[in-house]
Amino acid sequence: MSTSEKTLVLVKPDGVARGLVGEIIARIERKGYTIAQLRMLQADRALLEQHYAEHQGKPFFEPLVEFMLSGPIVALVVEGNRVIEGFRNIAGTTDPTVADPGTIRGDLARDAGTKVTQNLVIRLLPIPARSAAISRAMLEQRSHRISYTALTHLSLQLVKSQSSLEVSNV
């Protein structure tokens, strides 16, 4: 039985800063999933506090919000058969030190000794089951269907206005 699903995947500021967005997208696509929407943005405090509301009052809450504010993130809507379960396996366990080789975190993430684990990606639960408002806020402005392989044929021009990603043919 086919179970087509959608999930929101965020490439965290550490993944963007280290230039790993393309590698992460490539791994998702090699698994056979589709990148339905993609957007680079700088999340604001209000959005992050809403998103991480369940962790308010915990010792890692403020360092987590500060980390997510530290740079741009890339939000992806990923679609495919059993994509929620599948992306969990592609990403690997939360702790990059013990994440299995072959996973995003096992191959690419590292323990930097920071107050919060900087492990490149987060997968949110099914859209719209959790964070539907947040998903919409992150992706409501111009989003484009694009594949990693198409990046070799396109010039990406990041436009600062409203933190949107513009794609132009060259």
C-alpha positions as CSV (number, residue, x, y, z in Angstrom):
1,M,0.0,0.0,0.0
2,S,1.4,3.4,-1.0
3,T,1.6,6.0,1.8
4,S,2.5,9.4,0.2
5,E,3.4,11.9,2.8
6,K,4.8,15.4,3.2
7,T,7.2,16.6,5.8
8,L,9.1,19.8,6.6
9,V,12.9,19.5,6.8
10,L,15.0,22.3,8.0
11,V,18.7,22.6,7.3
12,K,19.9,24.3,10.4
13,P,22.4,27.3,10.5
14,D,25.4,25.0,10.9
15,G,24.5,23.1,7.7
16,V,24.0,26.3,5.8
17,A,27.2,27.8,7.1
18,R,29.2,24.7,6.2
19,G,27.9,24.6,2.7
20,L,26.1,21.3,3.1
21,V,22.6,22.2,1.7
22,G,23.3,20.7,-1.7
23,E,24.7,17.5,-0.2
24,I,21.6,17.2,2.1
25,I,19.3,17.8,-0.8
26,A,21.2,15.2,-2.9
27,R,20.8,12.6,-0.3
28,I,17.1,13.2,0.0
29,E,16.7,13.0,-3.8
30,R,18.9,9.9,-4.1
31,K,16.4,8.2,-1.7
32,G,13.7,8.9,-4.3
33,Y,11.9,11.8,-2.5
34,T,10.8,15.0,-4.1
35,I,11.7,18.5,-3.0
36,A,8.3,20.1,-3.4
37,Q,9.2,23.5,-2.0
38,L,12.5,25.1,-0.9
39,R,13.2,28.4,0.8
40,M,16.1,30.0,2.5
41,L,15.2,32.4,5.3
42,Q,16.3,33.9,8.5
43,A,13.8,32.8,11.2
44,D,12.8,35.4,13.7
45,R,12.6,34.9,17.5
46,A,8.7,34.9,17.6
47,L,8.5,32.1,15.0
48,L,11.2,30.0,16.8
49,E,9.6,30.5,20.2
50,Q,6.3,29.3,18.8
51,H,8.0,26.4,17.1
52,Y,9.9,25.3,20.2
53,A,7.1,26.2,22.7
54,E,7.1,22.7,24.2
55,H,10.7,23.3,25.4
56,Q,10.1,26.7,27.1
57,G,11.5,26.6,30.6
58,K,14.0,23.9,29.9
59,P,17.7,24.7,30.2
60,F,18.4,24.2,26.5
61,F,15.6,26.4,25.3
62,E,17.4,29.8,25.0
63,P,20.6,28.3,23.6
64,L,18.5,26.5,21.0
65,V,16.6,29.6,20.0
66,E,19.9,31.5,19.8
67,F,21.5,28.8,17.7
68,M,18.6,28.9,15.2
69,L,18.8,32.7,15.1
70,S,22.6,32.5,14.4
71,G,22.2,32.3,10.6
72,P,19.9,31.4,7.7
73,I,18.1,28.1,7.5
74,V,16.8,26.3,4.5
75,A,13.2,25.0,4.7
76,L,12.3,22.1,2.4
77,V,8.9,20.4,1.9
78,V,9.8,16.9,1.1
79,E,7.3,14.5,-0.4
80,G,7.2,10.8,-1.0
81,N,6.1,7.3,0.0
82,R,6.8,6.9,3.7
83,V,9.0,10.0,3.7
84,I,8.6,10.7,7.4
85,E,10.1,7.3,8.4
86,G,12.5,7.4,5.5
87,F,14.0,10.8,6.3
88,R,14.4,9.8,10.0
89,N,16.7,7.0,8.7
90,I,18.5,9.3,6.2
91,A,19.2,11.9,9.0
92,G,20.4,9.5,11.7
93,T,20.2,9.8,15.4
94,T,20.3,13.3,17.1
95,D,23.7,12.8,18.6
96,P,26.2,13.1,15.7
97,T,28.9,11.3,17.6
98,V,26.9,8.1,17.7
99,A,24.9,8.5,14.4
100,D,25.4,5.7,12.0
101,P,27.8,6.1,9.1
102,G,25.9,6.7,5.9
103,T,23.5,9.1,7.6
104,I,23.5,12.8,7.2
105,R,24.5,13.3,10.9
106,G,26.8,10.3,10.9
107,D,28.8,11.5,7.9
108,L,28.6,15.3,8.1
109,A,27.7,16.5,11.7
110,R,30.1,16.8,14.6
111,D,29.9,17.5,18.3
112,A,31.2,21.1,18.5
113,G,31.0,21.2,22.3
114,T,28.3,23.8,22.2
115,K,25.3,24.3,24.6
116,V,23.0,22.6,22.1
117,T,23.6,19.9,19.6
118,Q,24.3,21.3,16.2
119,N,23.4,18.4,14.0
120,L,22.6,19.9,10.6
121,V,18.9,19.0,10.1
122,I,15.6,18.7,11.8
123,R,12.5,16.9,10.4
124,L,9.2,18.1,11.6
125,L,6.2,15.8,11.9
126,P,3.8,15.5,9.0
127,I,2.4,18.6,7.5
128,P,-0.1,19.7,8.8
129,A,-0.2,17.5,11.9
130,R,2.4,19.6,13.7
131,S,3.6,23.1,13.1
132,A,1.3,23.8,10.2
133,A,1.3,27.5,11.0
134,I,5.0,27.5,11.2
135,S,5.4,25.5,8.0
136,R,3.2,28.0,6.2
137,A,5.1,31.0,7.7
138,M,8.4,29.5,6.5
139,L,7.2,28.7,3.0
140,E,4.3,31.1,2.3
141,Q,6.3,33.5,0.2
142,R,7.8,32.5,-3.2
143,S,8.8,28.9,-3.1
144,H,10.1,27.0,-6.1
145,R,10.2,23.4,-7.2
146,I,13.9,22.6,-7.8
147,S,16.0,19.5,-7.8
148,Y,19.6,19.3,-6.8
149,T,20.7,18.1,-10.2
150,A,19.0,21.2,-11.7
151,L,21.3,23.3,-9.7
152,T,24.1,22.6,-12.2
153,H,21.9,24.2,-14.9
154,L,20.7,27.1,-12.9
155,S,22.2,30.1,-11.3
156,L,20.8,30.7,-7.8
157,Q,20.5,34.3,-6.9
158,L,19.7,34.9,-3.2
159,V,17.5,38.0,-2.9
160,K,17.5,39.6,0.5
161,S,14.0,41.1,0.1
162,Q,11.8,39.1,2.3
163,S,14.4,36.4,2.6
164,S,13.2,34.6,-0.4
165,L,15.1,32.4,-2.8
166,E,14.9,33.4,-6.4
167,V,15.9,31.1,-9.2
168,S,17.0,32.4,-12.6
169,N,18.1,30.6,-15.7
170,V,21.5,31.6,-17.1
